[in-house]
C-alpha cells in the first residue's frame, strides 16, 4: 500500500471538523489551494475518493473518515516518539496542554499543576478554562492534550461515543441546594453558613426564584426539577459560584451548586448548604485522545489528575 502522509490525516480531520476545505486550511494555517492539491494528490496515489465537495462545503467519504479517525492516534504516537527519543538523549522535557471546567479551576487544577511541577519539572504545562463541550472540541482539534469534563446522568442518551477519545471516570461531584437561611431552616439546615444533615427535596422549593448556571447545568436543573414535579422560575443566571452565593445571601434566589464550586467559595452568614439526592450528582471525568497515554508528558498529567481525584471526596463545605 502507498505510504499515508500524517499531514493528510490532519487535513482530513480538519475537513471533518470544519465542514469545508477553506475552514480546514484556516485551522491548519495553510491555504485553500495547498490543501486541495494535497487531497487531490492523495486520492490519486491511494486510489480512493477522500473528500466530497459541494456547494455548501465538503464532507468526507467513508474512506476519508476511516483515515481521519486515525489522525489523533498518529499525532499522539509521533509526540510519544519525540519525547521517548528525548529521554534516550538524557533530556527531560515535554509539553502538556490541559483544559478544564470553571469549578475545577480553583480546586482540582491547582493540585494537578502542583503535582506536575514536582513530578515532571521539565514538562511545560498550560491550562485553559472552558466548558466541557468546548474542551472536547479542543481535544479533537489537537489544541489540548488532556480535558477535565463532567457529565450528568442522561447526558449520554442519543449521543454517539467518539472513537477517537478515551474517557476515564475520576469520581462523583455531589450537588447541594444553596438557600437563604430563612428559607432553609424548615428544610433541615443547621444554621447560617452551615451544612444541613437532611437531604432536601427540590419540590419543597417549587415556588422559589432560581439562579441558573452554564447551559448544561441549567438543563440539568430543569430536568431535575421536572422529575420533582415542577418547572423552576429561573430569574438569574451566572456560572460564577461566588456570585451565586452572593445573590442567595441577598435573598434573590436559590441555586444548585456542585461541591467543587463550593469548596473554595466563602459561605457567608445567611446562607445554608443542604445536600440533595445523590442521584443528581455529576460525574467528573478526564478525557484524552486514544493512544495519547503513550506520550510521557500526557502520562504524567494523567497521573497528576488521578492523584487529585481525592478532592472529589469528603463532606460539603460549610
TORKOL-684290 format. One record per residue: residue number from 1; residue in three letters; x, y, z of N, C-alpha, C in turn. Coordinates in steps of 0.05 Angstrom, whole numbers. Layout:
<recs>
{NUM,"ALA",{X,Y,Z},{X,Y,Z},{X,Y,Z}},
...
</recs>
This chain:
<recs>
{1,"UNK",{17,-24,0},{0,0,0},{18,25,0}},
{2,"UNK",{10,45,-15},{25,70,-15},{25,83,13}},
{3,"UNK",{47,97,18},{51,109,44},{30,131,49}},
{4,"UNK",{19,131,74},{0,151,81},{14,173,97}},
{5,"UNK",{13,197,87},{26,220,99},{11,229,124}},
{6,"UNK",{24,232,147},{10,241,172},{-4,268,167}},
{7,"UNK",{8,285,150},{-5,311,144},{-32,307,131}},
{8,"UNK",{-35,286,114},{-61,281,102},{-82,274,123}},
{9,"UNK",{-74,259,144},{-92,252,165},{-102,277,180}},
{10,"UNK",{-83,296,185},{-90,321,198},{-109,337,181}},
{11,"UNK",{-104,338,155},{-121,353,136},{-149,341,136}},
{12,"UNK",{-151,315,134},{-178,302,133},{-193,307,159}},
{13,"UNK",{-179,306,182},{-192,312,207},{-202,340,208}},
{14,"UNK",{-186,359,197},{-194,387,197},{-218,391,179}},
{15,"UNK",{-219,377,156},{-242,379,138},{-267,368,153}},
{16,"UNK",{-264,346,167},{-287,334,181},{-297,354,203}},
{17,"UNK",{-279,366,217},{-287,385,238},{-298,411,227}},
{18,"UNK",{-286,421,205},{-294,447,195},{-316,447,174}},
{19,"UNK",{-319,424,161},{-340,422,141},{-334,435,114}},
{20,"UNK",{-309,444,110},{-302,455,84},{-271,455,82}},
{21,"UNK",{-262,456,57},{-233,458,51},{-222,484,62}},
{22,"UNK",{-237,505,58},{-228,532,66},{-224,534,96}},
{23,"UNK",{-244,524,111},{-241,525,141},{-219,506,150}},
{24,"UNK",{-216,484,137},{-194,465,144},{-167,479,140}},
{25,"UNK",{-164,493,117},{-139,507,111},{-133,528,132}},
{26,"UNK",{-154,543,141},{-151,564,161},{-142,552,187}},
{27,"UNK",{-155,530,195},{-148,517,221},{-119,506,221}},
{28,"UNK",{-109,498,197},{-82,487,195},{-61,508,189}},
{29,"UNK",{-70,533,185},{-51,554,178},{-40,552,150}},
{30,"UNK",{-56,540,132},{-48,536,105},{-66,551,86}},
{31,"UNK",{-64,546,60},{-81,559,41},{-100,539,29}},
{32,"UNK",{-122,549,19},{-142,531,7},{-131,515,-17}},
{33,"UNK",{-117,528,-36},{-105,513,-58},{-86,491,-49}},
{34,"UNK",{-70,497,-29},{-50,478,-19},{-64,453,-8}},
{35,"UNK",{-85,458,8},{-100,435,20},{-114,419,-2}},
{36,"UNK",{-126,433,-21},{-140,419,-43},{-120,402,-59}},
{37,"UNK",{-97,413,-65},{-77,398,-80},{-67,374,-65}},
{38,"UNK",{-63,377,-38},{-54,354,-22},{-74,331,-23}},
{39,"UNK",{-100,339,-20},{-121,318,-21},{-123,305,-48}},
{40,"UNK",{-121,321,-70},{-123,310,-97},{-100,291,-103}},
{41,"UNK",{-76,298,-94},{-53,280,-99},{-56,254,-83}},
{42,"UNK",{-66,257,-58},{-70,233,-42},{-92,214,-54}},
{43,"UNK",{-113,226,-64},{-134,210,-76},{-123,195,-101}},
{44,"UNK",{-107,208,-116},{-95,195,-140},{-76,173,-132}},
{45,"UNK",{-60,178,-111},{-40,159,-102},{-52,135,-89}},
{46,"UNK",{-73,139,-72},{-85,118,-57},{-107,103,-72}},
{47,"UNK",{-117,116,-93},{-139,103,-109},{-166,103,-95}},
{48,"UNK",{-170,123,-77},{-196,126,-63},{-204,155,-64}},
{49,"UNK",{-230,160,-68},{-240,187,-64},{-241,192,-34}},
{50,"UNK",{-232,214,-24},{-230,220,4},{-248,243,13}},
{51,"UNK",{-253,262,-5},{-269,286,2},{-290,290,-19}},
{52,"UNK",{-315,295,-11},{-336,302,-29},{-341,332,-27}},
{53,"UNK",{-338,347,-49},{-341,375,-49},{-369,383,-59}},
{54,"UNK",{-382,401,-46},{-408,410,-53},{-411,440,-51}},
{55,"UNK",{-434,450,-58},{-438,479,-57},{-437,491,-29}},
{56,"UNK",{-443,474,-9},{-444,484,18},{-420,475,35}},
{57,"UNK",{-400,464,22},{-376,457,37},{-365,430,27}},
{58,"UNK",{-354,415,46},{-342,389,39},{-346,369,61}},
{59,"UNK",{-350,344,54},{-353,322,73},{-334,300,65}},
{60,"UNK",{-328,282,84},{-310,260,78},{-326,236,67}},
{61,"UNK",{-313,222,49},{-324,196,41},{-319,176,64}},
{62,"UNK",{-329,152,60},{-323,131,81},{-293,127,84}},
{63,"UNK",{-279,126,61},{-250,122,62},{-237,145,75}},
{64,"UNK",{-246,169,70},{-234,193,83},{-239,193,113}},
{65,"UNK",{-263,184,121},{-269,183,150},{-252,163,164}},
{66,"UNK",{-247,140,151},{-230,119,163},{-203,130,169}},
{67,"UNK",{-192,145,150},{-165,157,154},{-166,179,175}},
{68,"UNK",{-187,196,174},{-189,218,194},{-190,208,222}},
{69,"UNK",{-203,185,226},{-206,173,253},{-178,166,265}},
{70,"UNK",{-158,163,248},{-131,156,258},{-114,181,263}},
{71,"UNK",{-124,204,257},{-107,228,259},{-97,233,287}},
{72,"UNK",{-114,232,307},{-106,238,335},{-87,216,345}},
{73,"UNK",{-92,191,337},{-75,169,345},{-47,172,334}},
{74,"UNK",{-46,179,309},{-19,182,296},{-4,206,309}},
{75,"UNK",{-18,228,314},{-5,251,326},{6,244,354}},
{76,"UNK",{-10,228,369},{-1,220,395},{23,202,393}},
{77,"UNK",{23,184,373},{46,167,370},{71,182,362}},
{78,"UNK",{69,202,345},{92,218,337},{103,234,361}},
{79,"UNK",{84,245,377},{93,260,400},{107,242,420}},
{80,"UNK",{96,218,424},{108,198,442},{136,191,432}},
{81,"UNK",{139,187,406},{165,180,395},{185,202,400}},
{82,"UNK",{176,227,397},{194,250,401},{203,252,430}},
{83,"UNK",{185,248,448},{192,250,477},{209,226,486}},
{84,"UNK",{202,202,475},{219,179,482},{247,183,472}},
{85,"UNK",{250,194,448},{276,199,437},{291,220,454}},
{86,"UNK",{277,240,463},{290,260,480},{299,247,506}},
{87,"UNK",{283,228,517},{290,215,542},{315,198,538}},
{88,"UNK",{318,185,515},{342,169,509},{366,187,509}},
{89,"UNK",{362,211,499},{384,230,498},{390,244,524}},
{90,"UNK",{376,235,545},{381,247,572},{365,272,577}},
{91,"UNK",{346,279,559},{331,304,562},{306,298,578}},
{92,"UNK",{298,316,595},{272,314,610},{256,339,602}},
{93,"UNK",{241,335,581},{225,358,572},{200,347,559}},
{94,"UNK",{182,365,553},{157,358,541},{137,380,545}},
{95,"UNK",{113,376,535},{92,396,537},{65,382,540}},
{96,"UNK",{49,392,558},{22,382,560},{3,405,564}},
{97,"UNK",{-19,404,549},{-39,426,550},{-64,415,562}},
{98,"UNK",{-73,428,583},{-96,419,599},{-120,438,595}},
{99,"UNK",{-144,427,593},{-168,443,592},{-186,433,615}},
{100,"UNK",{-201,451,627},{-219,443,649},{-242,462,652}},
{101,"UNK",{-262,453,666},{-286,470,670},{-282,489,694}},
{102,"UNK",{-298,510,696},{-293,531,716},{-291,522,744}},
{103,"UNK",{-309,505,754},{-307,497,782},{-283,478,788}},
{104,"UNK",{-271,467,767},{-246,452,771},{-222,470,774}},
{105,"UNK",{-225,495,764},{-202,513,763},{-191,520,790}},
{106,"UNK",{-209,522,810},{-200,530,836},{-195,507,855}},
{107,"UNK",{-201,483,847},{-198,460,865},{-180,439,853}},
{108,"UNK",{-189,426,832},{-174,404,820},{-148,414,806}},
{109,"UNK",{-151,434,790},{-129,443,772},{-105,452,788}},
{110,"UNK",{-107,468,809},{-83,475,824},{-68,450,835}},
{111,"UNK",{-83,430,844},{-70,406,854},{-56,391,831}},
{112,"UNK",{-68,390,808},{-56,377,785},{-30,391,776}},
{113,"UNK",{-31,418,774},{-8,433,765},{15,432,786}},
{114,"UNK",{7,432,811},{28,430,832},{42,403,831}},
{115,"UNK",{27,382,826},{40,355,825},{57,353,800}},
{116,"UNK",{48,365,778},{64,365,754},{91,379,758}},
{117,"UNK",{90,401,773},{114,417,778},{134,401,795}},
{118,"UNK",{123,383,811},{140,366,829},{150,341,815}},
{119,"UNK",{132,327,801},{139,301,790},{150,303,761}},
{120,"UNK",{144,325,747},{153,328,719},{162,357,715}},
{121,"UNK",{183,366,729},{190,394,727},{200,403,700}},
{122,"UNK",{208,384,683},{218,391,657},{195,394,636}},
{123,"UNK",{171,388,644},{148,389,626},{134,416,629}},
{124,"UNK",{130,429,606},{116,455,606},{86,449,605}},
{125,"UNK",{72,459,626},{43,453,628},{27,479,625}},
{126,"UNK",{7,479,608},{-10,502,605},{-39,494,611}},
{127,"UNK",{-56,514,616},{-83,509,623},{-102,529,611}},
{128,"UNK",{-125,520,601},{-146,538,592},{-172,529,604}},
{129,"UNK",{-188,549,612},{-214,543,625},{-237,545,605}},
{130,"UNK",{-251,523,600},{-273,523,582},{-294,502,592}},
{131,"UNK",{-318,505,583},{-339,485,590},{-333,459,575}},
{132,"UNK",{-343,436,586},{-337,410,574},{-340,408,544}},
{133,"UNK",{-362,417,531},{-365,414,502},{-342,427,487}},
{134,"UNK",{-334,451,496},{-311,465,483},{-285,451,488}},
{135,"UNK",{-282,439,513},{-257,425,519},{-254,401,500}},
{136,"UNK",{-276,387,495},{-275,364,477},{-269,372,448}},
{137,"UNK",{-280,395,440},{-274,406,413},{-244,412,411}},
{138,"UNK",{-232,424,432},{-204,430,431},{-187,404,430}},
{139,"UNK",{-197,384,444},{-183,358,445},{-183,345,417}},
{140,"UNK",{-207,346,405},{-209,334,378},{-192,349,358}},
{141,"UNK",{-190,375,362},{-174,391,343},{-144,391,349}},
{142,"UNK",{-136,376,370},{-107,374,376},{-97,399,390}},
{143,"UNK",{-114,416,400},{-105,441,413},{-100,438,443}},
{144,"UNK",{-110,416,455},{-103,409,483},{-98,379,483}},
{145,"UNK",{-85,370,504},{-78,342,507},{-95,327,527}},
{146,"UNK",{-104,341,547},{-119,329,569},{-143,347,576}},
{147,"UNK",{-167,336,578},{-190,352,585},{-204,341,610}},
{148,"UNK",{-209,359,629},{-225,352,652},{-254,360,645}},
{149,"UNK",{-273,342,647},{-300,347,640},{-319,336,661}},
{150,"UNK",{-345,341,658},{-365,329,675},{-389,322,658}},
{151,"UNK",{-404,302,668},{-429,295,655},{-449,289,677}},
{152,"UNK",{-475,293,669},{-497,286,687},{-510,260,677}},
{153,"UNK",{-524,247,694},{-539,223,686},{-558,231,664}},
{154,"UNK",{-557,216,642},{-574,221,619},{-561,237,597}},
{155,"UNK",{-538,249,602},{-524,264,582},{-517,247,557}},
{156,"UNK",{-512,221,562},{-503,204,540},{-526,194,523}},
{157,"UNK",{-551,199,531},{-574,189,515},{-574,204,488}},
{158,"UNK",{-576,188,467},{-578,199,440},{-551,209,428}},
{159,"UNK",{-529,204,442},{-503,212,432},{-487,188,424}},
{160,"UNK",{-469,192,405},{-452,170,395},{-424,175,406}},
{161,"UNK",{-413,155,421},{-386,159,432},{-366,165,410}},
{162,"UNK",{-347,183,415},{-326,189,396},{-304,168,398}},
{163,"UNK",{-300,153,376},{-280,131,377},{-251,142,380}},
{164,"UNK",{-247,167,375},{-220,179,377},{-213,188,405}},
{165,"UNK",{-232,186,424},{-228,196,451},{-231,174,472}},
{166,"UNK",{-216,176,493},{-218,156,515},{-225,172,541}},
{167,"UNK",{-247,164,554},{-256,177,578},{-253,159,602}},
{168,"UNK",{-241,171,623},{-237,156,648},{-251,171,671}},
{169,"UNK",{-267,156,687},{-281,168,709},{-262,175,732}},
{170,"UNK",{-266,198,744},{-250,206,767},{-265,204,793}},
{171,"UNK",{-291,210,792},{-307,209,817},{-333,224,813}},
{172,"UNK",{-348,226,835},{-374,240,834},{-371,266,849}},
{173,"UNK",{-385,286,838},{-385,313,850},{-414,319,858}},
{174,"UNK",{-421,315,884},{-448,318,893},{-458,347,891}},
{175,"UNK",{-484,350,888},{-495,377,887},{-508,384,914}},
{176,"UNK",{-510,410,918},{-523,419,943},{-542,442,936}},
{177,"UNK",{-563,445,952},{-581,467,950},{-571,490,967}},
{178,"UNK",{-568,513,954},{-558,537,968},{-582,556,971}},
{179,"UNK",{-588,562,996},{-612,578,1002},{-607,599,1023}},
{180,"UNK",{-623,620,1024},{-622,638,1047},{-631,622,1072}},
{181,"UNK",{-620,628,1095},{-626,613,1119},{-656,613,1126}},
{182,"UNK",{-668,636,1122},{-697,638,1129},{-714,619,1113}},
{183,"UNK",{-704,612,1089},{-719,592,1073},{-711,564,1078}},
{184,"UNK",{-687,561,1090},{-675,534,1091},{-679,520,1118}},
{185,"UNK",{-685,536,1139},{-686,523,1166},{-707,501,1167}},
{186,"UNK",{-730,507,1153},{-751,487,1154},{-743,462,1138}},
{187,"UNK",{-723,464,1121},{-714,441,1105},{-693,425,1119}},
{188,"UNK",{-685,433,1143},{-667,416,1159},{-639,428,1161}},
{189,"UNK",{-634,452,1153},{-607,464,1154},{-601,470,1184}},
{190,"UNK",{-575,468,1190},{-567,472,1218},{-560,501,1225}},
{191,"UNK",{-561,519,1205},{-555,547,1212},{-540,561,1191}},
{192,"UNK",{-534,587,1197},{-522,604,1178},{-494,594,1170}},
{193,"UNK",{-490,593,1144},{-464,585,1133},{-457,556,1140}},
{194,"UNK",{-476,540,1146},{-470,512,1154},{-484,492,1136}},
{195,"UNK",{-477,467,1140},{-488,446,1123},{-510,430,1138}},
{196,"UNK",{-532,426,1125},{-554,411,1136},{-548,381,1134}},
{197,"UNK",{-560,365,1151},{-555,336,1151},{-576,321,1135}},
{198,"UNK",{-600,334,1132},{-622,320,1118},{-621,327,1088}},
{199,"UNK",{-627,307,1072},{-628,311,1043},{-653,327,1036}},
{200,"UNK",{-650,348,1020},{-672,365,1014},{-686,357,988}},
{201,"UNK",{-713,357,989},{-728,351,965},{-731,378,949}},
{202,"UNK",{-724,378,924},{-725,402,908},{-754,413,907}},
{203,"UNK",{-774,395,909},{-801,404,907},{-809,423,929}},
{204,"UNK",{-794,421,952},{-800,439,974},{-794,468,967}},
{205,"UNK",{-780,473,945},{-774,500,936},{-786,505,908}},
{206,"UNK",{-809,493,903},{-822,496,877},{-830,525,871}},
{207,"UNK",{-835,540,892},{-845,568,887},{-822,588,890}},
{208,"UNK",{-797,579,892},{-775,598,896},{-766,609,870}},
{209,"UNK",{-751,631,872},{-737,642,849},{-710,627,847}},
{210,"UNK",{-702,619,823},{-678,602,820},{-656,617,804}},
{211,"UNK",{-632,610,811},{-608,621,797},{-596,598,780}},
{212,"UNK",{-594,602,754},{-583,582,736},{-554,586,731}},
{213,"UNK",{-541,565,720},{-512,567,714},{-507,564,684}},
{214,"UNK",{-486,549,677},{-479,545,649},{-502,531,635}},
{215,"UNK",{-502,530,608},{-524,518,594},{-529,489,602}},
{216,"UNK",{-508,473,605},{-512,445,613},{-522,442,641}},
{217,"UNK",{-512,460,659},{-522,459,687},{-551,469,688}},
{218,"UNK",{-558,488,672},{-586,498,671},{-604,475,661}},
{219,"UNK",{-594,460,640},{-610,438,630},{-614,417,652}},
{220,"UNK",{-593,412,667},{-595,392,689},{-614,402,710}},
{221,"UNK",{-614,427,717},{-632,439,736},{-661,435,727}},
{222,"UNK",{-666,441,702},{-693,439,691},{-702,410,692}},
{223,"UNK",{-684,391,685},{-692,363,685},{-696,353,713}},
{224,"UNK",{-680,361,732},{-682,353,760},{-708,363,772}},
{225,"UNK",{-714,388,767},{-739,399,778},{-764,387,764}},
{226,"UNK",{-761,380,739},{-783,367,725},{-789,340,738}},
{227,"UNK",{-767,325,745},{-771,300,759},{-784,303,786}},
{228,"UNK",{-780,327,798},{-792,333,824},{-820,344,821}},
{229,"UNK",{-829,347,796},{-857,355,791},{-862,385,787}},
{230,"UNK",{-842,400,781},{-846,429,777},{-826,440,757}},
{231,"UNK",{-832,464,747},{-814,479,730},{-802,502,745}},
{232,"UNK",{-775,504,749},{-764,525,765},{-766,552,751}},
{233,"UNK",{-771,573,767},{-772,600,757},{-744,611,757}},
{234,"UNK",{-729,608,735},{-701,617,734},{-700,646,726}},
{235,"UNK",{-693,663,745},{-694,692,741},{-666,704,738}},
{236,"UNK",{-645,690,747},{-618,700,745},{-600,678,735}},
{237,"UNK",{-578,684,721},{-560,664,710},{-531,674,713}},
{238,"UNK",{-515,658,725},{-486,663,726},{-472,637,732}},
{239,"UNK",{-448,633,721},{-433,609,726},{-411,614,746}},
{240,"UNK",{-412,637,759},{-393,645,780},{-404,637,807}},
{241,"UNK",{-391,617,820},{-402,606,845},{-403,628,867}},
{242,"UNK",{-383,645,868},{-383,666,889},{-406,685,884}},
{243,"UNK",{-411,691,858},{-434,709,852},{-460,696,859}},
{244,"UNK",{-463,670,854},{-487,655,862},{-492,657,892}},
{245,"UNK",{-471,652,907},{-474,653,936},{-481,681,945}},
{246,"UNK",{-469,701,933},{-476,729,940},{-505,735,934}},
{247,"UNK",{-514,726,911},{-542,731,904},{-561,717,924}},
{248,"UNK",{-554,692,931},{-570,678,951},{-570,693,978}},
{249,"UNK",{-546,702,986},{-544,716,1012},{-561,742,1012}},
{250,"UNK",{-565,753,988},{-581,777,986},{-611,771,984}},
{251,"UNK",{-618,745,985},{-646,737,985},{-658,738,957}},
{252,"UNK",{-641,736,936},{-651,740,909},{-658,713,895}},
{253,"UNK",{-653,691,908},{-659,665,895},{-645,642,910}},
{254,"UNK",{-650,618,899},{-638,594,909},{-624,581,886}},
{255,"UNK",{-605,562,891},{-590,550,870},{-580,523,877}},
{256,"UNK",{-573,507,856},{-559,482,859},{-530,487,852}},
{257,"UNK",{-511,480,869},{-483,483,863},{-468,457,869}},
{258,"UNK",{-448,450,853},{-432,426,859},{-413,431,881}},
{259,"UNK",{-404,409,894},{-385,411,917},{-360,425,908}},
{260,"UNK",{-350,419,884},{-325,431,875},{-327,461,874}},
{261,"UNK",{-350,471,866},{-354,500,865},{-355,513,892}},
{262,"UNK",{-366,498,911},{-369,508,939},{-344,505,955}},
{263,"UNK",{-326,487,946},{-302,480,962},{-284,505,967}},
{264,"UNK",{-283,523,948},{-265,546,951},{-281,572,952}},
{265,"UNK",{-307,570,958},{-324,594,959},{-330,599,989}},
{266,"UNK",{-327,624,997},{-333,632,1025},{-364,632,1027}},
{267,"UNK",{-374,617,1047},{-402,616,1052},{-409,635,1075}},
{268,"UNK",{-422,657,1069},{-427,678,1089},{-450,670,1107}},
{269,"UNK",{-452,684,1129},{-475,682,1147},{-500,689,1130}},
{270,"UNK",{-521,674,1135},{-546,680,1120},{-550,661,1097}},
{271,"UNK",{-530,643,1092},{-532,624,1070},{-529,596,1082}},
{272,"UNK",{-547,578,1073},{-545,550,1082},{-540,531,1059}},
{273,"UNK",{-526,510,1064},{-520,490,1044},{-532,464,1053}},
{274,"UNK",{-550,453,1036},{-564,428,1043},{-559,407,1021}},
{275,"UNK",{-553,382,1029},{-549,362,1009},{-575,355,994}},
{276,"UNK",{-573,346,969},{-596,337,954},{-591,308,946}},
{277,"UNK",{-610,296,933},{-609,268,925},{-582,263,911}},
{278,"UNK",{-568,242,919},{-542,235,908},{-544,228,878}},
{279,"UNK",{-568,220,869},{-571,214,841},{-568,238,823}},
{280,"UNK",{-570,262,835},{-566,287,819},{-537,294,815}},
{281,"UNK",{-519,280,829},{-490,286,827},{-480,284,798}},
{282,"UNK",{-460,299,792},{-448,297,766},{-423,280,767}},
{283,"UNK",{-416,268,745},{-392,252,743},{-369,269,732}},
{284,"UNK",{-347,269,746},{-323,284,737},{-305,264,722}},
{285,"UNK",{-295,271,699},{-280,253,682},{-255,267,670}},
{286,"UNK",{-236,251,661},{-213,261,646},{-214,247,619}},
{287,"UNK",{-209,263,598},{-211,253,571},{-185,260,556}},
{288,"UNK",{-175,240,541},{-152,244,524},{-158,231,497}},
{289,"UNK",{-142,238,477},{-143,224,451},{-134,195,454}},
{290,"UNK",{-147,178,439},{-139,149,440},{-110,146,433}},
{291,"UNK",{-95,133,450},{-66,129,445},{-49,151,457}},
{292,"UNK",{-61,173,467},{-45,195,478},{-30,188,503}},
{293,"UNK",{-39,167,518},{-25,160,542},{2,147,537}},
{294,"UNK",{8,143,512},{35,134,505},{56,157,507}},
{295,"UNK",{46,181,507},{63,205,508},{71,209,537}},
{296,"UNK",{97,209,544},{106,211,572},{94,235,587}},
{297,"UNK",{92,259,574},{82,282,587},{52,279,593}},
{298,"UNK",{37,266,575},{9,262,579},{5,241,602}},
{299,"UNK",{22,220,602},{20,201,624},{24,214,651}},
{300,"UNK",{44,232,652},{49,247,677},{25,263,685}},
{301,"UNK",{12,276,665},{-11,292,671},{-34,275,681}},
{302,"UNK",{-38,252,669},{-60,234,678},{-54,224,706}},
{303,"UNK",{-29,218,713},{-22,210,740},{-28,233,759}},
{304,"UNK",{-23,258,751},{-28,281,769},{-58,285,773}},
{305,"UNK",{-73,281,751},{-102,283,753},{-114,262,772}},
{306,"UNK",{-104,237,769},{-114,216,787},{-107,221,816}},
{307,"UNK",{-83,233,820},{-75,239,848},{-92,260,861}},
{308,"UNK",{-105,277,844},{-122,299,854},{-151,291,857}},
{309,"UNK",{-158,267,849},{-185,258,849},{-197,256,877}},
{310,"UNK",{-179,254,898},{-189,252,925},{-204,277,933}},
{311,"UNK",{-199,299,919},{-213,324,926},{-243,323,920}},
{312,"UNK",{-251,302,905},{-279,299,900},{-294,285,923}},
{313,"UNK",{-278,276,942},{-290,262,965},{-293,281,989}},
{314,"UNK",{-306,272,1009},{-308,288,1033},{-335,303,1035}},
{315,"UNK",{-340,316,1058},{-366,329,1062},{-368,355,1047}},
{316,"UNK",{-393,365,1045},{-397,391,1033},{-385,412,1051}},
{317,"UNK",{-374,433,1039},{-363,455,1055},{-385,471,1068}},
{318,"UNK",{-379,483,1090},{-399,499,1103},{-387,516,1126}},
</recs>
